[in-house]
Amino acid sequence: MSYVEGKLRAAGYTVTRQTCTSRAGRTQNLIAEWPKGDANRVLMLGAHLDSMSAGPGISDNGSGSASILEVALTLAHRPGDGPAREGDREGDGRSDHASFKSAGIPVGSLATGAGDVKTAAQQRKWGGTAGAAFDNCYHRACDTVANIPDAPLERNSDAIGYAVWQLATT
């Protein structure tokens, strides 16, 4: 958390820590606000760093958190371009943002498929194997740094940046 906090502060964000209680006990959230934005138009971008007893959660969580940080740092310095994208069916209703949705706050997400089975069209677009899960290591011990494929990580990071830029500037 200190590393992320330092990077965001250096980029010009106002950063605070918020202590909260969860099923895991007392934890901290890191809140970074862009001081040059319109206080009447707030866009929240979030990620989580946690793991499960079945696996360390590097692809599931860690890569998303790293992507969010990179988008925040990039947007602090320059606008992004429009990448190719496809809709997210997997993320709707997941625990990551269900409480916001339940409270009537519009939400969106970007997911890499997790345990969903990849179609032939998705294989051509993203690589991998049609008929197999997008991430065979989802919530398993093999979910390590070695499990992160470069192309989907880069494309999804670009998609996060594109979505944030579009929402922030329209």
Accessible surface in RSA format (square Angstrom, percent):
REM  Atomic radii and reference values for relative SASA: ProtOr
REM  Chains: A
REM  Algorithm: Lee & Richards
REM  Probe-radius: 1.40
REM  Slices: 20
REM RES _ NUM      All-atoms   Total-Side   Main-Chain    Non-polar    All polar
REM                ABS   REL    ABS   REL    ABS   REL    ABS   REL    ABS   REL
RES MET A   1    86.37  44.7  45.62  30.2  40.76  97.0  47.48  40.4  38.89  51.5
RES SER A   2    80.93  68.4  70.31  93.8  10.62  24.5  43.13  91.8  37.80  53.0
RES TYR A   3   149.90  70.0 136.31  77.6  13.60  35.4 115.85  87.1  34.06  42.0
RES VAL A   4    39.34  25.9  39.34  35.6   0.00   0.0  39.34  34.2   0.00   0.0
RES GLU A   5    24.65  14.2  24.65  18.7   0.00   0.0   6.34  12.3  18.32  15.0
RES GLY A   6    37.15  45.8   0.00   N/A  37.15  45.8  31.58  86.7   5.57  12.5
RES LYS A   7    85.81  41.9  82.70  50.7   3.11   7.4  27.04  24.3  58.78  62.6
RES LEU A   8    12.28   6.8  12.28   8.8   0.00   0.0  12.28   8.6   0.00   0.0
RES ARG A   9   121.53  51.0 106.05  54.1  15.48  36.9  47.12  64.4  74.41  45.1
RES ALA A  10    93.60  86.1  48.69  75.1  44.91 102.2  62.26  87.7  31.33  83.0
RES ALA A  11    13.45  12.4   1.85   2.9  11.60  26.4   5.15   7.3   8.30  22.0
RES GLY A  12    37.36  46.1   0.00   N/A  37.36  46.1  29.93  82.1   7.43  16.6
RES TYR A  13    29.32  13.7  20.87  11.9   8.45  22.0  11.24   8.4  18.08  22.3
RES THR A  14    74.08  52.7  68.23  69.2   5.85  13.9  54.95  73.8  19.13  28.9
RES VAL A  15     4.28   2.8   0.00   0.0   4.28  10.3   0.00   0.0   4.28  11.6
RES THR A  16    73.24  52.1  69.03  70.0   4.21  10.0  61.94  83.2  11.30  17.1
RES ARG A  17    96.20  40.4  65.25  33.3  30.95  73.7  28.15  38.5  68.05  41.2
RES GLN A  18    94.07  52.6  89.74  65.6   4.33  10.3  27.46  58.4  66.61  50.5
RES THR A  19    68.07  48.4  41.54  42.1  26.53  63.2  22.88  30.7  45.19  68.3
RES CYS A  20    40.57  30.7  32.92  36.7   7.65  18.0  30.03  76.1  10.54  11.4
RES THR A  21   103.61  73.7  72.98  74.0  30.63  73.0  58.48  78.6  45.12  68.2
RES SER A  22    55.96  47.3  36.40  48.6  19.56  45.1  44.37  94.5  11.59  16.2
RES ARG A  23   247.53 103.9 203.65 103.8  43.88 104.5  95.31 130.3 152.22  92.3
RES ALA A  24    90.83  83.5  47.49  73.3  43.34  98.6  60.58  85.3  30.25  80.1
RES GLY A  25    30.91  38.1   0.00   N/A  30.91  38.1  30.32  83.2   0.59   1.3
RES ARG A  26   177.72  74.6 145.80  74.3  31.93  76.0  65.06  88.9 112.67  68.3
RES THR A  27    53.42  38.0  45.42  46.0   8.00  19.1  46.70  62.7   6.72  10.2
RES GLN A  28    76.46  42.8  58.92  43.1  17.53  41.7  18.37  39.1  58.09  44.1
RES ASN A  29    63.23  43.6  59.84  57.8   3.39   8.2   9.80  23.6  53.43  51.6
RES LEU A  30    42.39  23.6  14.45  10.3  27.94  70.2  14.45  10.2  27.94  75.2
RES ILE A  31    68.94  39.2  66.65  49.7   2.29   5.5  68.57  49.4   0.37   1.0
RES ALA A  32    39.18  36.0  11.46  17.7  27.72  63.1  11.46  16.1  27.72  73.4
RES GLU A  33   107.03  61.4 103.21  78.1   3.82   9.1  31.04  60.0  75.98  62.0
RES TRP A  34    82.60  33.1  64.05  31.0  18.56  43.6  47.58  25.4  35.02  56.8
RES PRO A  35    80.38  58.6  41.22  37.6  39.16 142.3  52.95  43.7  27.42 170.4
RES LYS A  36   163.41  79.7 126.48  77.6  36.93  87.9  86.75  78.1  76.66  81.7
RES GLY A  37    48.70  60.1   0.00   N/A  48.70  60.1  27.78  76.2  20.92  46.9
RES ASP A  38    81.39  57.0  61.44  61.2  19.95  47.2  34.85  82.0  46.54  46.4
RES ALA A  39    93.94  86.4  65.70 101.4  28.24  64.2  75.08 105.7  18.85  49.9
RES ASN A  40   140.94  97.2 107.36 103.8  33.57  80.8  28.55  68.7 112.39 108.6
RES ARG A  41   137.95  57.9 116.01  59.1  21.94  52.2  57.23  78.2  80.72  48.9
RES VAL A  42   127.97  84.2  88.77  80.4  39.20  94.5  92.86  80.7  35.11  95.2
RES LEU A  43    73.57  41.0  46.11  33.0  27.47  69.0  47.12  33.1  26.46  71.2
RES MET A  44   121.43  62.9  94.01  62.2  27.42  65.3  93.08  79.1  28.35  37.6
RES LEU A  45    66.56  37.1  41.64  29.8  24.92  62.6  42.79  30.1  23.77  64.0
RES GLY A  46    46.85  57.8   0.00   N/A  46.85  57.8  19.93  54.7  26.91  60.3
RES ALA A  47    54.57  50.2  10.43  16.1  44.14 100.4  19.99  28.2  34.58  91.6
RES HIS A  48    66.88  36.6  60.70  42.2   6.18  15.8  48.49  50.0  18.39  21.4
RES LEU A  49   120.71  67.2  87.95  62.9  32.75  82.3  89.09  62.6  31.62  85.1
RES ASP A  50    82.52  57.8  64.91  64.6  17.61  41.6  39.74  93.5  42.77  42.7
RES SER A  51    66.34  56.1  41.68  55.6  24.66  56.8   6.81  14.5  59.53  83.4
RES MET A  52    96.58  50.0  80.30  53.1  16.28  38.8  87.69  74.6   8.89  11.8
RES SER A  53   132.37 111.9  82.06 109.5  50.31 115.9  60.45 128.7  71.92 100.8
RES ALA A  54    53.52  49.2  36.15  55.8  17.37  39.5  48.17  67.8   5.35  14.2
RES GLY A  55     7.15   8.8   0.00   N/A   7.15   8.8   6.23  17.1   0.92   2.1
RES PRO A  56    60.28  43.9  44.58  40.6  15.70  57.1  51.70  42.7   8.58  53.3
RES GLY A  57     8.60  10.6   0.00   N/A   8.60  10.6   5.47  15.0   3.13   7.0
RES ILE A  58    51.90  29.5  51.90  38.7   0.00   0.0  51.90  37.4   0.00   0.0
RES SER A  59    21.69  18.3  12.76  17.0   8.94  20.6   0.00   0.0  21.69  30.4
RES ASP A  60    35.48  24.9  28.01  27.9   7.47  17.7   9.83  23.1  25.65  25.6
RES ASN A  61    17.09  11.8   6.00   5.8  11.09  26.7   6.24  15.0  10.85  10.5
RES GLY A  62    16.45  20.3   0.00   N/A  16.45  20.3  11.41  31.3   5.05  11.3
RES SER A  63    16.82  14.2  12.99  17.3   3.83   8.8   4.40   9.4  12.42  17.4
RES GLY A  64    30.16  37.2   0.00   N/A  30.16  37.2  29.57  81.1   0.59   1.3
RES SER A  65    19.17  16.2  12.58  16.8   6.59  15.2  12.94  27.6   6.23   8.7
RES ALA A  66    59.64  54.8  48.58  75.0  11.06  25.2  54.68  77.0   4.96  13.1
RES SER A  67     5.89   5.0   3.07   4.1   2.81   6.5   3.40   7.2   2.49   3.5
RES ILE A  68    29.89  17.0  29.89  22.3   0.00   0.0  29.89  21.5   0.00   0.0
RES LEU A  69    23.43  13.0  19.89  14.2   3.54   8.9  22.62  15.9   0.81   2.2
RES GLU A  70    99.52  57.1  99.05  74.9   0.46   1.1  38.43  74.3  61.09  49.9
RES VAL A  71     7.38   4.9   5.75   5.2   1.63   3.9   7.38   6.4   0.00   0.0
RES ALA A  72    14.15  13.0  12.13  18.7   2.02   4.6  14.15  19.9   0.00   0.0
RES LEU A  73    31.18  17.4  30.77  22.0   0.41   1.0  31.14  21.9   0.04   0.1
RES THR A  74    35.49  25.2  29.24  29.6   6.25  14.9  24.75  33.2  10.74  16.2
RES LEU A  75    36.14  20.1  19.30  13.8  16.84  42.3  19.64  13.8  16.50  44.4
RES ALA A  76    19.24  17.7   0.00   0.0  19.24  43.8   0.76   1.1  18.48  49.0
RES HIS A  77   136.19  74.4 100.76  70.0  35.43  90.6  73.08  75.3  63.11  73.4
RES ARG A  78   148.20  62.2 142.96  72.9   5.24  12.5  54.95  75.1  93.25  56.5
RES PRO A  79    78.86  57.5  68.39  62.3  10.47  38.1  68.39  56.5  10.47  65.1
RES GLY A  80    32.53  40.1   0.00   N/A  32.53  40.1  17.48  48.0  15.06  33.7
RES ASP A  81   130.24  91.2 113.13 112.6  17.11  40.5  38.64  90.9  91.59  91.3
RES GLY A  82    54.33  67.0   0.00   N/A  54.33  67.0  11.95  32.8  42.38  94.9
RES PRO A  83    25.16  18.3  11.13  10.1  14.03  51.0  23.22  19.2   1.93  12.0
RES ALA A  84    76.42  70.3  54.15  83.6  22.27  50.7  64.31  90.6  12.11  32.1
RES ARG A  85   138.18  58.0 114.25  58.2  23.93  57.0  41.26  56.4  96.92  58.7
RES GLU A  86    78.46  45.0  48.39  36.6  30.07  71.6  37.63  72.8  40.83  33.3
RES GLY A  87    67.32  83.0   0.00   N/A  67.32  83.0  42.38 116.3  24.94  55.9
RES ASP A  88    49.70  34.8  16.74  16.7  32.95  77.9  18.73  44.1  30.97  30.9
RES ARG A  89   170.27  71.5 145.99  74.4  24.28  57.8  80.66 110.2  89.61  54.3
RES GLU A  90    33.50  19.2  17.69  13.4  15.81  37.6  18.23  35.3  15.26  12.5
RES GLY A  91     4.77   5.9   0.00   N/A   4.77   5.9   4.77  13.1   0.00   0.0
RES ASP A  92    93.03  65.2  69.58  69.3  23.44  55.4  24.78  58.3  68.24  68.1
RES GLY A  93    48.30  59.6   0.00   N/A  48.30  59.6  23.77  65.2  24.53  54.9
RES ARG A  94    84.76  35.6  79.88  40.7   4.88  11.6  33.25  45.4  51.50  31.2
RES SER A  95    97.54  82.4  68.24  91.1  29.30  67.5  45.72  97.4  51.82  72.6
RES ASP A  96    87.98  61.6  56.09  55.8  31.89  75.4  22.69  53.4  65.29  65.1
RES HIS A  97    20.78  11.4  20.77  14.4   0.01   0.0  14.92  15.4   5.85   6.8
RES ALA A  98    32.68  30.1  31.53  48.7   1.16   2.6  32.33  45.5   0.35   0.9
RES SER A  99    83.01  70.1  68.66  91.6  14.35  33.1  54.56 116.2  28.45  39.9
RES PHE A 100    77.49  38.8  75.74  46.9   1.75   4.5  77.42  46.9   0.07   0.2
RES LYS A 101    94.15  45.9  83.13  51.0  11.02  26.2  63.83  57.5  30.32  32.3
RES SER A 102   100.66  85.1  59.12  78.9  41.55  95.7  42.06  89.6  58.60  82.1
RES ALA A 103    77.53  71.3  37.26  57.5  40.28  91.6  51.21  72.1  26.32  69.7
RES GLY A 104    64.43  79.5   0.00   N/A  64.43  79.5  37.39 102.6  27.04  60.6
RES ILE A 105    86.91  49.5  83.70  62.4   3.21   7.7  84.93  61.2   1.98   5.4
RES PRO A 106   129.40  94.3 101.03  92.1  28.38 103.1 113.46  93.7  15.94  99.1
RES VAL A 107    52.76  34.7  14.13  12.8  38.63  93.1  22.90  19.9  29.86  81.0
RES GLY A 108    66.70  82.3   0.00   N/A  66.70  82.3  38.41 105.4  28.29  63.4
RES SER A 109    50.61  42.8  16.91  22.6  33.69  77.6  26.37  56.2  24.23  34.0
RES LEU A 110    69.94  39.0  41.99  30.0  27.95  70.3  42.08  29.6  27.86  75.0
RES ALA A 111    38.35  35.3  13.51  20.9  24.84  56.5  18.94  26.7  19.40  51.4
RES THR A 112    66.75  47.5  53.40  54.1  13.34  31.8  41.57  55.8  25.17  38.1
RES GLY A 113     8.40  10.4   0.00   N/A   8.40  10.4   7.07  19.4   1.33   3.0
RES ALA A 114     9.18   8.4   6.35   9.8   2.83   6.4   8.69  12.2   0.49   1.3
RES GLY A 115    43.02  53.1   0.00   N/A  43.02  53.1  24.00  65.9  19.02  42.6
RES ASP A 116    50.62  35.5  44.70  44.5   5.92  14.0  11.45  26.9  39.17  39.1
RES VAL A 117    93.91  61.8  78.63  71.2  15.28  36.8  78.63  68.3  15.28  41.4
RES LYS A 118    16.62   8.1  14.89   9.1   1.72   4.1   0.52   0.5  16.10  17.2
RES THR A 119    75.97  54.0  68.60  69.5   7.37  17.6  73.32  98.5   2.65   4.0
RES ALA A 120    54.01  49.7  48.07  74.2   5.94  13.5  48.07  67.7   5.94  15.7
RES ALA A 121    58.05  53.4  50.71  78.3   7.34  16.7  51.37  72.3   6.68  17.7
RES GLN A 122    19.59  11.0  19.02  13.9   0.58   1.4   8.25  17.6  11.35   8.6
RES GLN A 123    68.62  38.4  65.57  47.9   3.05   7.3   6.62  14.1  61.99  47.0
RES ARG A 124   183.78  77.2 146.29  74.6  37.49  89.3  80.64 110.2 103.15  62.5
RES LYS A 125    71.01  34.6  54.77  33.6  16.24  38.7  52.56  47.3  18.45  19.6
RES TRP A 126    36.37  14.6  24.48  11.8  11.89  27.9  23.79  12.7  12.58  20.4
RES GLY A 127    32.70  40.3   0.00   N/A  32.70  40.3  30.58  83.9   2.12   4.7
RES GLY A 128    55.69  68.7   0.00   N/A  55.69  68.7  29.60  81.2  26.09  58.4
RES THR A 129    86.01  61.2  82.23  83.4   3.78   9.0  49.62  66.6  36.39  55.0
RES ALA A 130    38.07  35.0  21.63  33.4  16.44  37.4  21.87  30.8  16.20  42.9
RES GLY A 131    59.75  73.7   0.00   N/A  59.75  73.7  31.23  85.7  28.52  63.9
RES ALA A 132    29.33  27.0  22.32  34.4   7.01  15.9  29.29  41.3   0.03   0.1
RES ALA A 133    26.42  24.3  16.41  25.3  10.02  22.8  16.41  23.1  10.02  26.5
RES PHE A 134    52.50  26.3  25.68  15.9  26.82  69.8  25.68  15.6  26.82  76.8
RES ASP A 135    19.60  13.7  13.92  13.9   5.67  13.4  12.85  30.2   6.75   6.7
RES ASN A 136    92.16  63.6  79.98  77.3  12.17  29.3  27.18  65.4  64.98  62.8
RES CYS A 137    16.15  12.2  16.04  17.9   0.11   0.3   0.00   0.0  16.15  17.4
RES TYR A 138    46.97  21.9  37.79  21.5   9.18  23.9  36.21  27.2  10.77  13.3
RES HIS A 139    62.52  34.2  53.77  37.4   8.76  22.4  37.30  38.4  25.23  29.4
RES ARG A 140   131.87  55.4 130.17  66.4   1.70   4.0  43.96  60.1  87.91  53.3
RES ALA A 141    76.66  70.5  64.47  99.5  12.18  27.7  64.75  91.2  11.91  31.5
RES CYS A 142    52.98  40.1  39.37  43.9  13.61  32.0  42.94 108.8  10.04  10.8
RES ASP A 143     0.60   0.4   0.60   0.6   0.00   0.0   0.28   0.7   0.32   0.3
RES THR A 144    54.05  38.4  54.05  54.8   0.00   0.0  45.83  61.6   8.22  12.4
RES VAL A 145   113.03  74.4 106.25  96.2   6.78  16.3 106.25  92.3   6.78  18.4
RES ALA A 146   103.07  94.8  59.88  92.4  43.19  98.3  71.97 101.3  31.10  82.4
RES ASN A 147    33.13  22.8  20.65  20.0  12.49  30.1  10.24  24.6  22.90  22.1
RES ILE A 148    38.40  21.9  23.58  17.6  14.82  35.7  24.07  17.3  14.33  38.9
RES PRO A 149    77.74  56.7  66.47  60.6  11.28  41.0  77.26  63.8   0.48   3.0
RES ASP A 150   117.20  82.1 109.03 108.5   8.17  19.3  36.08  84.9  81.12  80.9
RES ALA A 151    47.07  43.3  37.38  57.7   9.69  22.0  44.33  62.4   2.74   7.3
RES PRO A 152    24.36  17.8  24.36  22.2   0.00   0.0  24.36  20.1   0.00   0.0
RES LEU A 153    59.19  33.0  55.11  39.4   4.08  10.3  58.40  41.0   0.79   2.1
RES GLU A 154   115.18  66.1 109.50  82.8   5.68  13.5  34.82  67.3  80.36  65.6
RES ARG A 155    94.89  39.8  93.90  47.9   0.99   2.4  25.77  35.2  69.12  41.9
RES ASN A 156    18.44  12.7  18.21  17.6   0.22   0.5   5.64  13.6  12.80  12.4
RES SER A 157    20.24  17.1  18.37  24.5   1.87   4.3  14.11  30.1   6.12   8.6
RES ASP A 158    68.63  48.1  60.94  60.7   7.69  18.2  13.54  31.9  55.09  54.9
RES ALA A 159     9.43   8.7   7.32  11.3   2.10   4.8   7.34  10.3   2.09   5.5
RES ILE A 160    19.04  10.8  16.40  12.2   2.64   6.4  19.04  13.7   0.00   0.0
RES GLY A 161    10.40  12.8   0.00   N/A  10.40  12.8  10.40  28.5   0.00   0.0
RES TYR A 162    46.13  21.5  44.51  25.3   1.62   4.2  19.55  14.7  26.58  32.8
RES ALA A 163    46.95  43.2  42.71  65.9   4.24   9.7  46.92  66.1   0.03   0.1
RES VAL A 164    15.51  10.2  15.51  14.0   0.00   0.0  15.51  13.5   0.00   0.0
RES TRP A 165    74.41  29.9  74.41  36.0   0.00   0.0  57.13  30.5  17.28  28.0
RES GLN A 166    68.24  38.2  68.01  49.7   0.24   0.6  18.70  39.8  49.54  37.6
RES LEU A 167   106.32  59.2  98.63  70.6   7.69  19.3  98.99  69.5   7.33  19.7
RES ALA A 168    55.13  50.7  27.92  43.1  27.21  61.9  34.06  48.0  21.07  55.8
RES THR A 169    73.65  52.4  38.56  39.1  35.09  83.6  39.53  53.1  34.12  51.6
RES THR A 170   107.52  76.5  67.98  68.9  39.54  94.2  85.58 115.0  21.94  33.2
END  Absolute sums over single chains surface
CHAIN  1 A    11039.7       7999.5       3040.2       6330.6       4709.1
END  Absolute sums over all chains
TOTAL         11039.7       7999.5       3040.2       6330.6       4709.1
